């Protein structure tokens, strides 16, 4: 299993909207950055990701799971742009802010710190486990 972080501006697509999609999930469309798209190409069904509210809140608020293989982004007629679908897994007990992540020295190399603008980012297993702990999970999700 691989781990990721996906960003969304909550006034455009919020965690509450993501949860409302249920098990059907939602395609993670609108990505127009090659590195972010390539990260989605590397995803497999069952991979997990942190759902991060960017711009407003700047915090990890939930966990999602990849629930589809890579497929064309249906919002554009351009074969270069593909996406996967995500379904909500759970809320985090305590949101983890960008400031929290930056204050933790063991997360200094996390993409959220080093590649802040990238909307689909890889997360290392040890980073995943630590952020899950910071979020109040007894065990990593």
LINPE-V610413 format. One record per residue. N is the residue number from 1. PSI is psi in whole degrees, -180 to 180 (NA if undefined). D_FIRST is the distance of its C-alpha to the first C-alpha in Angstrom with 1 decimal. Layout:
n->N psi->PSI d_first->D_FIRST
n->N psi->PSI d_first->D_FIRST
This chain:
n->1 psi->143 d_first->0.0
n->2 psi->161 d_first->3.8
n->3 psi->149 d_first->6.8
n->4 psi->172 d_first->10.2
n->5 psi->130 d_first->13.8
n->6 psi->142 d_first->16.1
n->7 psi->144 d_first->19.9
n->8 psi->139 d_first->22.6
n->9 psi->121 d_first->26.3
n->10 psi->-21 d_first->27.1
n->11 psi->-9 d_first->30.4
n->12 psi->-44 d_first->28.8
n->13 psi->110 d_first->25.7
n->14 psi->168 d_first->25.2
n->15 psi->-39 d_first->22.7
n->16 psi->-41 d_first->25.4
n->17 psi->-41 d_first->25.5
n->18 psi->-46 d_first->21.8
n->19 psi->-37 d_first->22.0
n->20 psi->-19 d_first->25.1
n->21 psi->-14 d_first->23.2
n->22 psi->-151 d_first->21.7
n->23 psi->-19 d_first->19.4
n->24 psi->-31 d_first->20.7
n->25 psi->-169 d_first->19.0
n->26 psi->139 d_first->20.3
n->27 psi->141 d_first->19.9
n->28 psi->76 d_first->19.2
n->29 psi->175 d_first->22.4
n->30 psi->3 d_first->24.8
n->31 psi->122 d_first->22.7
n->32 psi->39 d_first->25.2
n->33 psi->127 d_first->23.6
n->34 psi->-39 d_first->22.4
n->35 psi->-43 d_first->19.8
n->36 psi->-43 d_first->18.3
n->37 psi->-43 d_first->18.5
n->38 psi->-33 d_first->16.9
n->39 psi->-41 d_first->13.9
n->40 psi->-35 d_first->13.7
n->41 psi->-28 d_first->14.3
n->42 psi->-9 d_first->11.1
n->43 psi->151 d_first->9.0
n->44 psi->153 d_first->7.9
n->45 psi->132 d_first->9.0
n->46 psi->-18 d_first->7.2
n->47 psi->150 d_first->5.5
n->48 psi->154 d_first->7.8
n->49 psi->148 d_first->10.7
n->50 psi->140 d_first->13.9
n->51 psi->116 d_first->17.0
n->52 psi->126 d_first->19.7
n->53 psi->114 d_first->23.4
n->54 psi->163 d_first->24.9
n->55 psi->-58 d_first->28.7
n->56 psi->115 d_first->29.6
n->57 psi->-50 d_first->28.2
n->58 psi->63 d_first->25.7
n->59 psi->151 d_first->23.3
n->60 psi->123 d_first->19.8
n->61 psi->-14 d_first->20.9
n->62 psi->177 d_first->17.9
n->63 psi->135 d_first->14.3
n->64 psi->167 d_first->13.3
n->65 psi->140 d_first->10.8
n->66 psi->126 d_first->10.7
n->67 psi->14 d_first->13.2
n->68 psi->158 d_first->14.6
n->69 psi->166 d_first->14.3
n->70 psi->140 d_first->16.1
n->71 psi->166 d_first->19.8
n->72 psi->143 d_first->23.0
n->73 psi->116 d_first->23.7
n->74 psi->-3 d_first->26.6
n->75 psi->-2 d_first->28.3
n->76 psi->145 d_first->29.6
n->77 psi->69 d_first->31.2
n->78 psi->113 d_first->29.6
n->79 psi->-10 d_first->27.2
n->80 psi->-24 d_first->25.6
n->81 psi->120 d_first->23.8
n->82 psi->167 d_first->20.8
n->83 psi->171 d_first->18.3
n->84 psi->171 d_first->15.6
n->85 psi->146 d_first->16.3
n->86 psi->143 d_first->15.0
n->87 psi->148 d_first->16.1
n->88 psi->139 d_first->16.9
n->89 psi->-54 d_first->15.3
n->90 psi->159 d_first->17.7
n->91 psi->156 d_first->20.0
n->92 psi->140 d_first->19.6
n->93 psi->-37 d_first->22.5
n->94 psi->115 d_first->23.8
n->95 psi->142 d_first->23.1
n->96 psi->115 d_first->22.2
n->97 psi->163 d_first->24.5
n->98 psi->-40 d_first->24.4
n->99 psi->-39 d_first->27.2
n->100 psi->-45 d_first->25.2
n->101 psi->-46 d_first->22.5
n->102 psi->-28 d_first->25.3
n->103 psi->-13 d_first->27.1
n->104 psi->109 d_first->24.3
n->105 psi->-31 d_first->24.9
n->106 psi->-10 d_first->21.5
n->107 psi->14 d_first->20.1
n->108 psi->-29 d_first->22.7
n->109 psi->4 d_first->20.4
n->110 psi->141 d_first->17.9
n->111 psi->-33 d_first->18.1
n->112 psi->-29 d_first->19.6
n->113 psi->-42 d_first->22.5
n->114 psi->-24 d_first->22.8
n->115 psi->58 d_first->22.1
n->116 psi->-29 d_first->23.3
n->117 psi->-15 d_first->24.3
n->118 psi->125 d_first->21.1
n->119 psi->-17 d_first->19.9
n->120 psi->112 d_first->16.3
n->121 psi->147 d_first->14.8
n->122 psi->152 d_first->11.7
n->123 psi->127 d_first->11.2
n->124 psi->153 d_first->10.7
n->125 psi->-45 d_first->9.2
n->126 psi->-33 d_first->12.9
n->127 psi->-43 d_first->13.9
n->128 psi->-50 d_first->11.6
n->129 psi->-42 d_first->13.1
n->130 psi->-43 d_first->16.5
n->131 psi->-38 d_first->16.6
n->132 psi->-42 d_first->15.7
n->133 psi->-45 d_first->18.6
n->134 psi->-31 d_first->20.8
n->135 psi->-6 d_first->20.2
n->136 psi->11 d_first->21.6
n->137 psi->137 d_first->18.7
n->138 psi->-40 d_first->19.6
n->139 psi->149 d_first->16.1
n->140 psi->141 d_first->12.9
n->141 psi->NA d_first->11.8
